[in-house]
Amino acid sequence: MMHGDRAWSEVEKDLETGWTASRGDSQMPWSDARHATRDAWERVGPPIGSKDKDRGEPH
């Protein structure tokens, strides 16, 4: 996993940079793509057994 068990707040800037570099012909700005990206991030969650850094709870 590219971002491992890092918290959203730690990876958001990396994801924004990645979006800008890889969005191709899409005209969608990060400010719009961010919402779907965060939703997906939260649905997938951290790897099993890692600690959720945003909540301080093990998964």
C-alpha atoms as an extended CHARMM CRD file, in Angstrom:
* protein
*
        59  EXT
         1         1  MET       CA              0.0000000000        0.0000000000        0.0000000000  PROA      1               0.0000000000
         2         2  MET       CA              1.4990000000        3.2750000000       -1.0900000000  PROA      2               0.0000000000
         3         3  HSD       CA              0.4630000000        5.3140000000        1.9330000000  PROA      3               0.0000000000
         4         4  GLY       CA              0.3860000000        2.4820000000        4.4640000000  PROA      4               0.0000000000
         5         5  ASP       CA             -1.1450000000        3.4040000000        7.7620000000  PROA      5               0.0000000000
         6         6  ARG       CA             -0.6170000000        7.1510000000        7.4360000000  PROA      6               0.0000000000
         7         7  ALA       CA             -3.5320000000        9.3980000000        8.4030000000  PROA      7               0.0000000000
         8         8  TRP       CA             -5.5420000000       11.3530000000        5.8090000000  PROA      8               0.0000000000
         9         9  SER       CA             -3.9960000000       14.5850000000        7.0860000000  PROA      9               0.0000000000
        10        10  GLU       CA             -0.5490000000       13.1640000000        6.3200000000  PROA      10              0.0000000000
        11        11  VAL       CA             -1.3200000000       12.0240000000        2.7650000000  PROA      11              0.0000000000
        12        12  GLU       CA             -3.7420000000       14.6250000000        1.4450000000  PROA      12              0.0000000000
        13        13  LYS       CA             -1.0130000000       16.8580000000       -0.0200000000  PROA      13              0.0000000000
        14        14  ASP       CA              0.6510000000       13.8390000000       -1.7010000000  PROA      14              0.0000000000
        15        15  LEU       CA             -2.6880000000       12.8030000000       -3.1730000000  PROA      15              0.0000000000
        16        16  GLU       CA             -3.3450000000       16.3300000000       -4.4240000000  PROA      16              0.0000000000
        17        17  THR       CA              0.0430000000       16.4110000000       -6.1360000000  PROA      17              0.0000000000
        18        18  GLY       CA             -0.6000000000       12.9800000000       -7.6180000000  PROA      18              0.0000000000
        19        19  TRP       CA             -4.0140000000       14.1020000000       -8.9080000000  PROA      19              0.0000000000
        20        20  THR       CA             -2.5140000000       17.1130000000      -10.6380000000  PROA      20              0.0000000000
        21        21  ALA       CA              0.1370000000       14.9380000000      -12.2730000000  PROA      21              0.0000000000
        22        22  SER       CA             -2.0950000000       12.0350000000      -13.3290000000  PROA      22              0.0000000000
        23        23  ARG       CA             -5.5740000000       13.3900000000      -14.0460000000  PROA      23              0.0000000000
        24        24  GLY       CA             -4.9520000000       13.3450000000      -17.7730000000  PROA      24              0.0000000000
        25        25  ASP       CA             -7.5650000000       15.2690000000      -19.7690000000  PROA      25              0.0000000000
        26        26  SER       CA             -9.9080000000       15.6070000000      -16.8040000000  PROA      26              0.0000000000
        27        27  GLN       CA            -10.8710000000       19.1840000000      -16.0730000000  PROA      27              0.0000000000
        28        28  MET       CA            -11.9660000000       18.3110000000      -12.5340000000  PROA      28              0.0000000000
        29        29  PRO       CA             -9.9960000000       20.3600000000      -10.0250000000  PROA      29              0.0000000000
        30        30  TRP       CA             -8.6000000000       18.7580000000       -6.8650000000  PROA      30              0.0000000000
        31        31  SER       CA            -11.1420000000       20.6940000000       -4.7960000000  PROA      31              0.0000000000
        32        32  ASP       CA            -13.8540000000       18.5230000000       -6.4080000000  PROA      32              0.0000000000
        33        33  ALA       CA            -11.8710000000       15.2820000000       -6.6410000000  PROA      33              0.0000000000
        34        34  ARG       CA            -10.8140000000       15.6030000000       -3.0040000000  PROA      34              0.0000000000
        35        35  HSD       CA            -14.2720000000       14.6850000000       -1.7000000000  PROA      35              0.0000000000
        36        36  ALA       CA            -14.4460000000       11.4050000000       -3.6170000000  PROA      36              0.0000000000
        37        37  THR       CA            -10.8390000000       10.6420000000       -2.7430000000  PROA      37              0.0000000000
        38        38  ARG       CA            -11.4580000000       11.1660000000        0.9660000000  PROA      38              0.0000000000
        39        39  ASP       CA            -14.5910000000        9.0180000000        0.8300000000  PROA      39              0.0000000000
        40        40  ALA       CA            -12.6290000000        6.1990000000       -0.7990000000  PROA      40              0.0000000000
        41        41  TRP       CA             -9.7940000000        6.6330000000        1.7160000000  PROA      41              0.0000000000
        42        42  GLU       CA            -12.2280000000        6.2690000000        4.6020000000  PROA      42              0.0000000000
        43        43  ARG       CA            -14.0140000000        3.2720000000        3.0480000000  PROA      43              0.0000000000
        44        44  VAL       CA            -10.7910000000        1.3500000000        2.4800000000  PROA      44              0.0000000000
        45        45  GLY       CA             -9.3440000000        2.3010000000        5.8540000000  PROA      45              0.0000000000
        46        46  PRO       CA             -5.9160000000        1.5060000000        7.2200000000  PROA      46              0.0000000000
        47        47  PRO       CA             -4.3400000000       -1.9480000000        6.9400000000  PROA      47              0.0000000000
        48        48  ILE       CA             -5.6660000000       -4.4990000000        9.4230000000  PROA      48              0.0000000000
        49        49  GLY       CA             -3.6870000000       -4.4120000000       12.6440000000  PROA      49              0.0000000000
        50        50  SER       CA             -2.4090000000       -0.8810000000       12.1460000000  PROA      50              0.0000000000
        51        51  LYS       CA             -3.2740000000        1.9870000000       14.4270000000  PROA      51              0.0000000000
        52        52  ASP       CA             -5.7360000000        4.5960000000       13.1990000000  PROA      52              0.0000000000
        53        53  LYS       CA             -3.7030000000        7.7740000000       13.6990000000  PROA      53              0.0000000000
        54        54  ASP       CA             -6.7460000000       10.0320000000       13.3690000000  PROA      54              0.0000000000
        55        55  ARG       CA             -8.5990000000        8.2340000000       16.1600000000  PROA      55              0.0000000000
        56        56  GLY       CA             -5.8040000000        6.5020000000       18.0790000000  PROA      56              0.0000000000
        57        57  GLU       CA             -7.5910000000        3.1660000000       17.8500000000  PROA      57              0.0000000000
        58        58  PRO       CA             -6.2100000000       -0.1420000000       16.5260000000  PROA      58              0.0000000000
        59        59  HSD       CA             -7.9670000000       -1.7380000000       13.5420000000  PROA      59              0.0000000000
